[in-house]
Amino acid sequence: MRRKGIPTTRSGSRIRRRAVWLTRRELEVLGLIATGTKNREISEALSITEGTVKIHVHNILSKLGVTSRTGALAKALADNLVSM
């Protein structure tokens, strides 16, 4: 279900736009990370290379101040950047 004004990932996880320091693509990647999607699957879903996904993941971790995908998910949920 798509709600007006709140973008969703292809998997349906809603993405909050409050995270203005993350790019739209980083928010898309973060939403897919939240669903447990692997880098290769993210690259296929977004039609980008796996290397580009890794760059996005690196940027997300850096901007959120965490060192793992699990940490990014915990921070994203705490800050209402994604909902499940």
N, C-alpha and C positions, 0 to 999 in steps of 0.2 A: 504494500500500500504506500503510495507516494503522497506526502502531505505538502501542500503548497508552501514554498519558501524554504523547505528543508531538503537539501539534496540527499540522495541515497546512493549507496554503493550498488553494484549490480546484484549483490547478494541480498539487498534489502535493508541492511543496517543503516539507520539514520545517522547523518553527520551534522553536528552542530556547527554553525558558521561563526560562533563566538571566538574561535581560535584564529584571529586575524594574522597571527605571526606564522601560521602554516599556510602553504599555498593550497589552492584547490586540489591539485594532484596529490599533494602530501596528505590531505584530508581523505581523499579517495583511498589511498594506500593504507592509511591508518584504519579506516573502516574495514578494509579487507583483512588487515592484521587482526582486528578484533574478532573476526569470524574464524580465525585459525588458518587462514589461507597462506600457503607457502609462496615463496618468491616466484617460482616458475609459474604457478597458477595465477598469481597477481599479474605477471607479465602477459600471460595469455588473455586474461580478462580485460586488461587495459590496452592491449595491443602495443606494448612497449617491450624493450629488451629486458632480460633479467638483470643486466648490469645497471640499467636505469632504475629498476626497482631497488636495487641495493643502495644506490645513491639516495633515493628518496627515503629509504629506511634509515640510513645513516643520518640524514638531515633531520628526520623526525626525532630520532633518539637524542641528537644534539640539542635541538630546540626545546625538547621537553625535559632535558637534563637527566636522562636515564641512560642505562647501559645495556638494556635488553628489551626485546619485544614484549616480554611479560611486564616489565617496568613501564613501557610505553602504554600498554593496555590499562594498567592500574591507574596511571596518571590521567589518561584520556577519560576513563570512567569517572574518576574523582572530580575532574574538571568539566564534566558533562560535554566532552568533545564528541563522544560517540555514545550511543545507547544500544542495548542488546535486547 
